[in-house]
Amino acid sequence: MTHPTAQSADIALVLEGTFPYIRGGVSGWVNQIIHAYPEHRFAIIFLGSRREDYGDFKYPLPANVVHFEEHFLYAKGSSNEEPLARAGDPVGHALVQRLLDALAEGPANAQAMRAFEAVVEQMQPGGTVQLTDFLYSRRAWELICDNYRRHCADPSFVDFFWTVRIMFQPLWVLARVAQQFIDVRAVHCASTGYAGFLGGLLAQTRGVPLILSEHGIYTKERKIDLFKSEWIRDNRNIFQRDPTELSYLRQMWIQFFEWIGRYCYQRADPIIALYEANRQRQVADGAPAERTSSIPNGIRVERFSPLRADRPAGPPPVLCLIGRVVPIKDIKTFIRAMRRVVNQRPDAEGWIAGPVDEDPTYVEECRNLVRSLGLQQNIQFLGMQRVEDLMPQIGLVVLSSISEALPLVLLEGYAAGVPTVATDVGSCRQLVEGLDAEDRALGPSGTVVPIAQPQQLADAALALLGDPVAWHAASRAAVARVERYYTDTLMFDRYRQVYERALTYAPGVA
């Protein structure tokens, strides 16, 4: 596939594992943003794991994307050369040692951040901290051995050694990307993590304004992944293992992502969250408070508002979960809740509308659960659907996720007059109950329930579907809330100001 290339662009969007390969969520927002500003020339820098982990584009590149490049952080090296023994650069080794000593003082240590900045700048080609030294030098070996002896108690040395390699090697890939980066006037990252690290490095070495928009909090999401991961070894025996404590390797990974997140926070201005609770979390994680703000997602309400006229007089007994069939959406809790719903409402239907190709094993587990609960006649896996086709037919949009930011699917349901039952994650409570007094005065637009509680989810759904007065009141509140606070026009106006400020202060701009 041929991609557009250019020597320069106005804004570079640095994206990790999202647009254009993944549909929905952050990717949908990116697509919105690019289309909203046809006057700006965008470059897309996609960061992924391995090429084989991604299929085809899920979104065509808009006409104002003048440059696209992709980099895979764990791609196999093409060189078959035998690695040569080397001592390693003494200056680079001293920098790394200073960083490690500073890190022992804690994440808020200013000296540690200065040391980190010195190291990452020297990771670029021609610097004193080179990948070949990290992989093959005697000094790097001694450094790894020393840190294992001083800090690591539970894993084997082999596991520790390869964890260090896997953890840090992508930073050199990104340092090379930064050095070869096209000329841009501003960089906009949609997360911290590796994307934020690249953005921070560009801001540090080129003085390019860095905008950060966090939909979820990257470090929090990685913690969830790391808690559940089976590929991280824990070699403690049954007597050494405390279930309340994380293994050292898991702690290493968490601290690594916390550090590169803090590095991005120190370089970004503005730092944007989707909602107030996440803004506060950013500050707690090291973001300078004066640079933070909240800009909620918005939708094109007029796309869905005509659907209100197509709805039946009463709430249809159809509960619809719109989203990817993946563990973070906790589809199984929705399925278990449907068993209780159907026990009381045999006519109830549960629709699962979203892609089923991301985690085939989990999809099969969900299908097996449907069969084991005898719900084959009540639950349908619809695959990808036009949301506009679903909304007039359903009574509730259900969200059972264990982690979310500000889910657009709830806003789309609101615009069509469909209330929700949602778990208490991300901004869902704000969306359902309101943020401030003025917002709360509109009334609840559904019900918020705890995570992983199918009985409470079912009871909340039954209560709304079984009470037309309450359901219509929630529907009216939903419409009023989305029209007042969550339109795409409001979001685009705020980001237009962000871009104008960044481009005004870009290097070389008077």
C-alpha positions as CSV (number, residue, x, y, z in Angstrom):
1,M,0.0,0.0,0.0
2,T,1.3,3.4,-1.0
3,H,1.0,6.1,1.7
4,P,1.3,9.9,1.3
5,T,4.7,11.4,2.2
6,A,5.8,15.0,2.6
7,Q,8.8,16.9,3.9
8,S,6.7,19.0,6.2
9,A,3.2,19.3,7.9
10,D,1.5,21.6,10.3
11,I,0.5,19.1,13.0
12,A,1.9,15.6,13.6
13,L,-0.5,13.2,15.3
14,V,1.5,10.6,17.2
15,L,-0.7,7.5,17.8
16,E,0.0,4.3,19.6
17,G,-2.0,1.3,18.4
18,T,-5.1,3.2,17.2
19,F,-5.9,5.1,14.0
20,P,-6.1,4.0,11.2
21,Y,-5.8,0.3,12.1
22,I,-8.4,0.1,15.0
23,R,-12.0,1.1,14.7
24,G,-13.8,3.2,17.3
25,G,-12.7,4.8,20.5
26,V,-9.6,7.0,20.2
27,S,-9.5,6.2,16.5
28,G,-12.9,7.6,15.9
29,W,-11.9,10.8,17.7
30,V,-8.7,11.1,15.6
31,N,-10.8,10.8,12.5
32,Q,-13.2,13.5,13.8
33,I,-10.3,15.9,14.6
34,I,-8.6,15.5,11.2
35,H,-11.8,16.1,9.3
36,A,-12.7,19.1,11.5
37,Y,-9.7,21.2,10.4
38,P,-9.3,20.9,6.6
39,E,-7.1,24.0,6.7
40,H,-4.3,22.1,8.5
41,R,-1.9,19.6,7.0
42,F,-1.6,16.6,9.2
43,A,1.1,14.0,9.5
44,I,0.2,10.6,11.1
45,I,2.9,8.7,12.9
46,F,1.6,5.3,13.9
47,L,3.4,3.2,16.5
48,G,2.6,-0.5,16.9
49,S,4.0,-3.7,18.3
50,R,4.6,-5.9,15.2
51,R,3.3,-5.5,11.7
52,E,1.6,-8.9,11.9
53,D,-0.5,-7.7,14.8
54,Y,-2.5,-5.4,12.5
55,G,-4.6,-5.9,9.4
56,D,-5.8,-3.3,6.9
57,F,-6.7,0.2,7.6
58,K,-10.1,0.6,9.2
59,Y,-10.3,4.3,8.2
60,P,-9.3,5.8,4.9
61,L,-6.8,8.6,5.3
62,P,-8.5,12.0,5.0
63,A,-7.3,14.3,2.2
64,N,-5.5,16.7,4.5
65,V,-3.2,13.9,5.8
66,V,-0.2,14.7,3.7
67,H,2.2,12.3,5.4
68,F,1.9,8.8,7.0
69,E,4.6,6.7,8.5
70,E,4.5,3.6,10.8
71,H,7.0,2.1,13.2
72,F,6.8,-1.2,14.9
73,L,8.6,-1.3,18.2
74,Y,9.1,-5.0,18.4
75,A,9.9,-5.8,14.8
76,K,12.6,-8.4,14.3
77,G,15.9,-6.9,13.3
78,S,17.0,-7.4,9.7
79,S,20.7,-7.7,10.4
80,N,22.3,-11.1,10.7
81,E,25.7,-9.8,11.7
82,E,27.4,-11.4,14.6
83,P,27.4,-8.9,17.5
84,L,30.9,-7.6,18.4
85,A,32.2,-7.4,21.9
86,R,32.7,-3.8,23.1
87,A,33.5,-2.0,26.3
88,G,30.7,0.7,25.9
89,D,31.0,4.4,26.0
90,P,32.2,5.6,29.5
91,V,30.3,8.9,29.2
92,G,27.0,7.2,28.3
93,H,27.5,4.6,31.1
94,A,28.0,7.4,33.6
95,L,24.8,9.1,32.4
96,V,22.8,5.9,32.9
97,Q,24.4,5.3,36.3
98,R,23.4,8.8,37.4
99,L,19.9,8.2,36.2
100,L,19.6,4.9,38.1
101,D,20.9,6.5,41.3
102,A,18.5,9.4,40.9
103,L,15.5,7.1,40.3
104,A,16.1,5.5,43.7
105,E,15.0,8.8,45.2
106,G,11.5,8.5,43.9
107,P,9.5,9.6,40.8
108,A,9.0,13.2,41.9
109,N,12.7,13.8,42.1
110,A,13.7,16.7,39.8
111,Q,17.3,15.5,39.6
112,A,16.0,12.2,38.2
113,M,14.0,13.9,35.5
114,R,17.0,15.9,34.4
115,A,19.1,12.7,34.3
116,F,16.3,11.0,32.3
117,E,16.3,13.9,29.8
118,A,20.1,13.7,29.5
119,V,20.0,10.0,28.8
120,V,17.2,10.0,26.2
121,E,18.8,12.8,24.3
122,Q,22.0,10.8,24.0
123,M,20.0,7.8,22.7
124,Q,19.7,9.4,19.3
125,P,22.1,8.3,16.6
126,G,25.5,9.7,17.3
127,G,24.9,10.0,21.0
128,T,26.9,8.4,23.8
129,V,24.1,6.0,24.9
130,Q,23.7,3.7,21.9
131,L,21.5,0.6,21.4
132,T,24.5,-1.6,20.4
133,D,26.2,-0.7,23.7
134,F,23.0,-1.4,25.6
135,L,22.7,-4.8,23.9
136,Y,26.3,-6.0,23.7
137,S,28.7,-3.9,25.8
138,R,30.6,-5.1,28.9
139,R,29.5,-1.9,30.8
140,A,25.8,-2.5,30.1
141,W,26.2,-6.1,31.3
142,E,27.9,-5.0,34.5
143,L,25.2,-2.4,35.1
144,I,22.4,-4.9,34.7
145,C,24.1,-7.4,37.0
146,D,24.7,-4.7,39.6
147,N,21.0,-3.6,39.6
148,Y,19.8,-7.2,39.8
149,R,22.0,-7.8,42.9
150,R,20.9,-4.6,44.6
151,H,17.2,-4.4,43.8
152,C,15.8,-7.7,42.5
153,A,14.8,-10.5,44.9
154,D,12.1,-12.6,43.3
155,P,12.7,-13.3,39.6
156,S,15.6,-15.2,38.1
157,F,18.4,-13.3,36.5
158,V,17.5,-14.5,33.1
159,D,13.9,-13.1,33.4
160,F,15.3,-9.8,34.8
161,F,17.9,-9.5,32.0
162,W,15.4,-10.1,29.2
163,T,12.8,-7.8,30.8
164,V,15.3,-5.0,30.9
165,R,16.1,-5.5,27.2
166,I,12.5,-5.7,26.1
167,M,11.5,-2.8,28.2
168,F,14.1,-0.3,27.0
169,Q,14.9,-1.3,23.4
170,P,11.9,0.5,21.9
171,L,13.2,3.8,23.2
172,W,16.1,3.6,20.8
173,V,13.7,2.9,17.9
174,L,11.8,6.1,18.9
175,A,15.0,8.1,19.3
176,R,15.9,7.2,15.7
177,V,12.3,8.2,14.6
178,A,12.7,11.5,16.3
179,Q,16.0,12.3,14.6
180,Q,14.5,11.5,11.2
181,F,11.2,13.3,11.8
182,I,9.8,15.5,9.1
183,D,9.4,19.3,9.8
184,V,6.3,20.0,11.8
185,R,5.0,23.1,13.6
186,A,3.3,21.2,16.4
187,V,3.0,17.6,17.8
188,H,-0.2,16.2,19.2
189,C,-0.1,12.9,21.1
190,A,-3.2,11.0,21.9
191,S,-1.6,9.2,24.9
192,T,1.5,9.1,27.0
193,G,3.3,5.8,26.8
194,Y,5.6,5.3,23.8
195,A,3.7,7.9,21.8
196,G,4.1,10.4,24.6
197,F,7.8,9.6,24.9
198,L,8.3,10.3,21.2
199,G,6.4,13.6,21.6
200,G,8.4,14.6,24.6
201,L,11.7,13.8,22.8
202,L,10.6,16.0,19.9
203,A,9.7,18.8,22.2
204,Q,13.0,18.4,24.0
205,T,15.3,18.2,21.0
206,R,13.5,20.4,18.5
207,G,11.5,22.8,20.6
208,V,8.3,21.9,18.9
209,P,5.1,22.6,20.9
210,L,3.6,19.4,22.3
211,I,-0.1,18.9,22.8
212,L,-1.2,15.9,24.9
213,S,-4.8,14.6,24.9
214,E,-5.3,11.6,27.2
215,H,-8.6,9.8,26.6
216,G,-7.9,7.2,29.3
217,I,-4.9,7.4,31.7
218,Y,-2.3,5.4,29.9
219,T,-0.4,4.3,33.1
220,K,-3.7,3.2,34.7
221,E,-4.6,1.1,31.7
222,R,-1.2,-0.5,31.5
223,K,-1.5,-1.4,35.2
224,I,-4.7,-3.2,34.4
225,D,-3.0,-5.0,31.5
226,L,0.0,-5.9,33.7
227,F,-2.1,-7.2,36.6
228,K,-3.8,-9.6,34.2
229,S,-0.7,-10.5,32.1
230,E,0.5,-14.1,32.0
231,W,3.7,-13.4,30.2
232,I,5.4,-11.7,33.1
233,R,7.2,-14.4,35.2
234,D,6.9,-14.6,39.0
235,N,9.4,-17.0,40.3
236,R,8.6,-16.6,44.0
237,N,7.6,-19.8,45.7
238,I,4.4,-20.3,47.6
239,F,6.1,-19.2,50.9
240,Q,7.6,-16.1,49.4
241,R,4.5,-14.9,47.5
242,D,2.3,-12.3,49.2
243,P,-0.9,-11.9,47.2
244,T,-1.1,-8.2,48.3
245,E,2.3,-7.5,46.6
246,L,3.2,-7.3,43.0
247,S,6.1,-9.2,41.6
248,Y,9.3,-7.2,41.0
249,L,9.0,-7.5,37.3
250,R,5.4,-6.2,37.3
251,Q,6.6,-3.3,39.5
252,M,9.4,-2.6,37.0
253,W,7.0,-2.4,34.1
254,I,4.6,-0.1,36.0
255,Q,7.4,2.2,37.1
256,F,8.7,2.3,33.5
257,F,5.4,3.5,32.1
258,E,5.0,6.0,35.0
259,W,8.4,7.4,34.2
260,I,7.9,7.9,30.5
261,G,4.4,9.3,31.3
262,R,6.0,11.9,33.7
263,Y,8.6,12.7,31.0
264,C,5.8,13.5,28.5
265,Y,3.9,15.6,31.2
266,Q,7.0,17.7,31.8
267,R,7.2,18.7,28.1
268,A,3.5,19.0,27.1
269,D,1.5,22.2,27.2
270,P,-1.5,21.9,27.2
271,I,-2.3,18.6,28.9
272,I,-5.9,17.7,28.1
273,A,-8.2,15.2,29.8
274,L,-11.6,14.2,28.8
275,Y,-13.2,14.8,32.2
276,E,-12.3,16.3,35.6
277,A,-11.5,13.1,37.5
278,N,-8.9,12.2,34.9
279,R,-7.4,15.7,35.0
280,Q,-6.9,15.3,38.7
281,R,-5.3,11.9,38.1
282,Q,-2.9,13.5,35.6
283,V,-1.9,16.1,38.3
284,A,-1.4,13.3,40.8
285,D,0.8,11.5,38.3
286,G,3.1,14.5,37.8
287,A,1.4,16.8,35.3
288,P,1.8,20.5,36.2
289,A,-1.7,21.5,37.3
290,E,-1.5,24.9,35.5
291,R,-1.1,23.2,32.2
292,T,-4.0,20.8,32.6
293,S,-7.6,21.3,31.4
294,S,-10.6,19.2,30.3
295,I,-12.1,19.0,26.9
296,P,-14.9,16.4,26.7
297,N,-15.6,14.4,23.6
298,G,-18.5,15.6,21.4
299,I,-20.7,14.1,18.8
300,R,-22.7,15.4,15.8
301,V,-26.1,15.4,17.5
302,E,-28.0,16.1,14.3
303,R,-26.8,12.7,13.0
304,F,-28.9,11.0,15.7
305,S,-31.7,13.4,16.7
306,P,-34.1,12.4,13.8
307,L,-34.1,8.9,15.2
308,R,-36.1,10.0,18.2
309,A,-39.2,10.2,16.0
310,D,-38.8,6.5,15.0
311,R,-39.0,5.2,18.5
312,P,-42.0,3.2,19.8
313,A,-44.2,4.8,22.5
314,G,-42.7,2.6,25.3
315,P,-39.2,1.3,26.0
316,P,-38.4,-1.7,23.8
317,P,-37.1,-4.7,25.9
318,V,-33.8,-4.7,24.1
319,L,-30.5,-4.1,25.9
320,C,-27.7,-3.3,23.5
321,L,-24.0,-3.3,24.3
322,I,-22.1,-1.5,21.5
323,G,-18.4,-2.2,21.6
324,R,-15.5,-4.5,20.8
325,V,-15.8,-8.0,22.2
326,V,-12.7,-7.9,24.4
327,P,-12.1,-8.5,28.1
328,I,-11.9,-4.8,29.0
329,K,-15.5,-4.4,27.9
330,D,-16.5,-7.3,30.3
331,I,-19.0,-8.8,27.9
332,K,-19.4,-11.7,30.3
333,T,-20.9,-9.6,33.0
334,F,-23.5,-8.4,30.4
335,I,-24.3,-12.0,29.4
336,R,-24.7,-13.0,33.1
337,A,-26.9,-10.0,33.7
338,M,-29.1,-11.0,30.8
339,R,-29.8,-14.4,32.4
340,R,-31.4,-12.5,35.4
341,V,-33.2,-10.1,33.0
342,V,-34.7,-12.9,31.0
343,N,-35.8,-14.7,34.1
344,Q,-38.1,-11.8,34.8
345,R,-38.7,-10.6,31.2
346,P,-38.7,-13.6,28.9
347,D,-39.2,-11.2,25.9
348,A,-36.0,-9.4,26.6
349,E,-33.2,-9.4,24.1
350,G,-29.5,-8.7,24.5
351,W,-27.6,-7.4,21.4
352,I,-23.8,-7.3,21.3
353,A,-22.9,-5.0,18.4
354,G,-19.2,-4.7,17.7
355,P,-16.2,-6.3,16.1
356,V,-15.3,-9.9,17.1
357,D,-11.9,-10.2,15.4
358,E,-9.6,-8.6,18.0
359,D,-9.6,-11.5,20.6
360,P,-11.1,-14.7,19.1
361,T,-10.4,-16.7,22.3
362,Y,-12.5,-14.3,24.4
363,V,-15.2,-14.2,21.8
364,E,-15.5,-18.0,21.9
365,E,-15.6,-17.9,25.7
366,C,-18.5,-15.4,25.5
367,R,-20.4,-17.6,23.0
368,N,-19.9,-20.6,25.3
369,L,-21.2,-18.7,28.2
370,V,-24.3,-17.8,26.3
371,R,-24.9,-21.5,25.5
372,S,-24.2,-22.6,29.1
373,L,-26.8,-20.1,30.4
374,G,-29.3,-21.2,27.8
375,L,-29.5,-17.7,26.3
376,Q,-29.1,-18.6,22.6
377,Q,-32.6,-17.3,21.8
378,N,-32.1,-14.1,23.7
379,I,-28.6,-12.9,23.0
380,Q,-27.2,-12.1,19.5
381,F,-23.7,-11.2,18.4
382,L,-24.4,-8.7,15.6
383,G,-20.8,-7.8,14.6
384,M,-20.2,-4.3,13.3
385,Q,-23.4,-2.4,12.8
386,R,-24.5,1.2,11.8
387,V,-25.4,2.7,15.2
388,E,-28.2,4.7,13.5
389,D,-29.9,1.4,12.6
390,L,-29.8,0.1,16.1
391,M,-30.9,3.1,18.1
392,P,-34.6,3.2,17.2
393,Q,-35.0,-0.5,18.1
394,I,-33.4,-0.6,21.6
395,G,-34.5,0.4,25.1
396,L,-31.1,0.8,26.8
397,V,-27.5,1.2,25.8
398,V,-25.6,-1.0,28.3
399,L,-21.9,-0.5,29.1
400,S,-20.3,-3.1,31.4
401,S,-16.7,-2.1,30.9
402,I,-14.0,-2.3,33.6
403,S,-12.2,0.7,32.1
404,E,-13.4,3.6,30.0
405,A,-12.7,7.2,29.4
406,L,-15.6,9.2,28.0
407,P,-17.5,6.6,25.9
408,L,-19.0,8.1,22.7
409,V,-21.5,5.3,22.5
410,L,-23.4,6.7,25.5
411,L,-23.5,10.2,23.9
412,E,-24.8,8.7,20.6
413,G,-27.5,6.9,22.5
414,Y,-28.4,10.1,24.3
415,A,-28.7,12.0,21.1
416,A,-31.2,9.4,19.9
417,G,-33.1,9.5,23.2
418,V,-31.8,6.2,24.6
419,P,-30.9,6.1,28.3
420,T,-28.1,3.9,29.7
421,V,-27.1,1.5,32.4
422,A,-23.3,1.9,32.8
423,T,-20.6,0.7,35.1
424,D,-18.9,3.3,37.4
425,V,-15.8,3.8,35.2
426,G,-14.2,6.8,33.6
427,S,-16.7,9.6,33.1
428,C,-19.8,7.5,33.2
429,R,-21.1,8.8,36.5
430,Q,-20.6,12.4,35.2
431,L,-22.5,11.5,31.9
432,V,-25.4,9.8,33.7
433,E,-25.8,12.0,36.8
434,G,-24.2,15.3,35.7
435,L,-21.0,17.2,36.6
436,D,-22.1,20.4,38.4
437,A,-25.3,21.6,40.0
438,E,-26.7,22.9,36.6
439,D,-25.9,19.7,34.9
440,R,-27.4,17.5,37.7
441,A,-30.6,19.6,37.6
442,L,-31.3,18.0,34.2
443,G,-31.9,14.7,36.0
444,P,-30.3,11.2,35.6
445,S,-30.0,9.8,32.1
446,G,-29.9,6.3,33.3
447,T,-28.3,4.3,36.2
448,V,-24.7,3.8,37.3
449,V,-23.8,0.4,38.7
450,P,-20.6,-1.2,40.2
451,I,-18.1,-3.0,38.0
452,A,-18.6,-6.8,37.5
453,Q,-21.9,-7.0,39.3
454,P,-24.3,-8.7,36.9
455,Q,-27.2,-8.8,39.4
456,Q,-27.1,-5.0,40.0
457,L,-26.7,-4.3,36.3
458,A,-29.8,-6.5,35.6
459,D,-31.9,-5.0,38.3
460,A,-31.1,-1.5,37.1
461,A,-32.0,-2.4,33.6
462,L,-35.3,-4.1,34.7
463,A,-36.2,-1.0,36.7
464,L,-35.9,1.4,33.8
465,L,-37.5,-0.9,31.2
466,G,-40.4,-1.7,33.6
467,D,-41.2,1.9,34.4
468,P,-42.1,3.9,31.3
469,V,-42.4,7.2,33.3
470,A,-38.8,6.8,34.6
471,W,-37.5,5.7,31.2
472,H,-39.0,8.7,29.4
473,A,-37.6,11.0,32.1
474,A,-34.1,9.5,31.6
475,S,-34.6,9.9,27.9
476,R,-35.4,13.6,28.2
477,A,-32.4,14.1,30.5
478,A,-30.1,12.3,28.0
479,V,-31.2,14.5,25.1
480,A,-30.8,17.7,27.2
481,R,-27.4,16.7,28.5
482,V,-25.8,15.8,25.2
483,E,-27.2,18.9,23.4
484,R,-26.0,21.3,26.2
485,Y,-22.5,19.8,27.0
486,Y,-21.3,17.2,24.5
487,T,-21.7,18.5,20.9
488,D,-18.8,18.2,18.4
489,T,-19.1,21.9,17.8
490,L,-18.1,22.7,21.4
491,M,-15.2,20.2,21.1
492,F,-14.0,21.5,17.8
493,D,-14.1,25.1,19.0
494,R,-11.9,24.3,22.0
495,Y,-9.4,22.3,19.9
496,R,-9.2,25.1,17.3
497,Q,-8.0,27.4,20.1
498,V,-5.5,24.8,21.2
499,Y,-4.1,24.5,17.6
500,E,-4.0,28.2,17.0
501,R,-2.0,28.7,20.2
502,A,0.5,26.0,19.4
503,L,1.0,27.1,15.8
504,T,1.4,30.7,16.9
505,Y,4.2,29.8,19.2
506,A,5.8,27.2,16.9
507,P,9.5,27.7,16.0
508,G,10.0,30.0,13.2
509,V,6.6,31.6,13.4
510,A,6.4,35.3,14.1
